[in-house]
Amino acid sequence: MAGFMLETRIDAPARECFALSLSIDAHTGSMARSGERAVAGVTTGEIGPGESVTWRARHFGIRFRMTSAITAYDPPRRFVDEQLSGPFRRWWHEHEFVEDGAGTRMIDRIEFEAPFGPLGRIAERLLLVRYMERLIVQRNDWLAHRLESGRGPAVDRNDRP
């Protein structure tokens, strides 16, 4: 199993960071490069506790579907999304929001396990951890830009920073 933690400082209140992080539309906007689209479950707006979304995307030139659900929900401090079905043997992503003066420290903790046993573990070490970290940094940069520009949690699907 592989994992990593990232911390991003955003000059916005935790409640706004929390809300935008749960936005399906924000996720779609931030992951435009990989063509991620919500195709089932909650497909627009904010996803909530116990709800699920199925994503269709292309990574490494391969199309895949992943269904994840919100399995823990403590606004505006923390939520967890976990894969129900998809390309990983396991995917767990905790989002934590800590008030920090006038802003928020957004902390992402991610644990995942690739399929294919020993070959998957090699792929995790050689490729997947760095790739996943870049995706989360890209997403967090998008969220920070959105919130710090004063445009708040509302999202237009075609909006790009």
C-alpha positions in Angstrom: 0.0 0.0 0.0 1.2 3.5 -0.8 0.3 6.9 0.6 1.2 10.5 1.0 0.1 13.7 2.8 0.0 17.2 1.3 -0.7 20.5 3.0 -2.0 23.5 1.2 -2.6 27.0 2.7 -5.6 28.8 1.4 -6.5 32.4 2.3 -10.2 31.6 2.8 -12.3 30.3 5.7 -12.4 26.6 6.4 -16.2 26.4 5.7 -15.6 27.7 2.1 -12.7 25.3 1.5 -14.8 22.4 2.9 -17.7 23.3 0.6 -15.7 23.7 -2.5 -13.8 20.5 -1.9 -17.1 18.7 -1.9 -18.2 20.3 -5.2 -18.5 17.8 -8.1 -18.3 20.8 -10.4 -15.1 22.0 -8.8 -13.6 18.5 -9.1 -14.5 18.5 -12.8 -13.0 21.9 -13.3 -9.8 21.1 -11.5 -9.3 17.8 -13.3 -10.1 19.0 -16.8 -6.8 17.8 -18.2 -7.7 14.2 -17.5 -11.3 14.7 -18.7 -12.8 13.6 -15.5 -16.6 13.6 -15.6 -19.3 12.6 -13.1 -21.5 10.1 -14.9 -23.6 8.5 -12.1 -24.7 9.2 -8.6 -24.2 12.9 -7.6 -23.2 14.5 -10.9 -23.4 18.2 -10.0 -23.4 20.4 -6.9 -22.1 19.4 -3.5 -21.8 15.7 -2.6 -22.8 14.8 1.0 -22.5 12.1 3.6 -23.3 8.6 2.4 -23.6 9.8 -1.2 -21.6 8.5 -4.1 -20.3 9.6 -7.5 -19.0 7.6 -10.4 -16.2 9.3 -12.4 -15.1 8.6 -15.9 -11.6 9.7 -16.7 -8.4 9.0 -18.7 -5.1 8.6 -17.1 -1.9 7.2 -18.7 -4.0 7.0 -21.9 -6.4 4.5 -20.3 -10.1 5.1 -19.7 -11.5 4.0 -16.4 -14.5 4.4 -14.1 -14.3 4.9 -10.3 -17.2 5.1 -7.9 -16.4 6.7 -4.6 -18.6 7.6 -1.5 -18.3 10.1 1.3 -17.8 7.8 4.3 -17.0 10.4 7.0 -18.4 13.9 7.2 -17.7 16.5 10.0 -18.3 20.0 8.6 -16.3 22.2 8.3 -13.3 20.1 9.7 -13.1 16.9 7.8 -14.5 14.4 5.3 -13.3 11.1 3.8 -14.0 9.7 0.3 -13.4 6.1 -0.4 -13.5 4.0 -3.6 -16.4 1.6 -3.8 -15.4 0.2 -7.2 -12.7 1.2 -9.7 -9.1 0.8 -10.7 -7.6 0.5 -7.3 -7.7 -2.3 -4.8 -8.1 0.5 -2.2 -8.5 4.3 -2.4 -9.0 6.3 0.8 -8.7 10.2 0.9 -9.1 12.2 4.0 -9.6 16.0 3.6 -8.9 18.0 6.8 -9.4 21.8 7.2 -7.7 23.6 10.0 -8.4 27.3 10.6 -5.1 29.1 10.5 -5.4 32.8 11.3 -7.3 34.4 8.4 -7.0 31.3 6.2 -7.1 27.5 6.3 -4.6 24.7 6.1 -6.1 22.1 3.9 -4.5 18.7 4.6 -4.9 15.7 2.2 -4.0 12.2 3.5 -4.2 9.6 0.8 -3.7 5.8 1.0 -4.1 3.6 -2.0 -3.3 0.1 -3.2 -2.8 -0.7 -6.9 -4.1 -3.9 -8.3 -1.9 -6.7 -9.7 -0.1 -7.7 -6.5 3.7 -7.3 -6.7 3.6 -5.5 -10.0 1.1 -3.0 -8.6 3.4 -2.3 -5.6 6.3 -1.7 -8.0 4.0 0.7 -10.0 3.0 2.5 -6.8 6.6 3.2 -5.9 7.9 4.0 -9.4 5.0 6.0 -10.8 1.7 6.2 -9.0 2.7 8.1 -5.8 4.3 11.0 -7.8 1.5 11.0 -10.3 -1.2 11.1 -7.6 0.6 13.8 -5.7 0.8 16.0 -8.9 -3.0 15.5 -9.4 -3.8 16.6 -5.9 -1.5 19.6 -6.1 -3.2 20.5 -9.4 -6.6 20.2 -7.7 -5.5 22.2 -4.6 -4.0 24.9 -6.7 -7.3 25.2 -8.6 -9.3 25.4 -5.4 -6.9 27.9 -3.8 -7.1 30.1 -7.0 -10.9 29.9 -7.0 -11.3 30.8 -3.3 -8.5 33.4 -3.1 -9.8 35.3 -6.2 -13.0 36.0 -4.3 -15.2 33.9 -6.6 -16.1 31.7 -3.6 -17.6 28.2 -3.7 -20.0 28.7 -6.7 -18.5 27.0 -9.7 -19.1 27.2 -13.4 -18.2 23.8 -15.0 -16.2 25.6 -17.7 -14.3 27.9 -15.4 -10.5 27.5 -15.4 -8.0 29.5 -13.5 
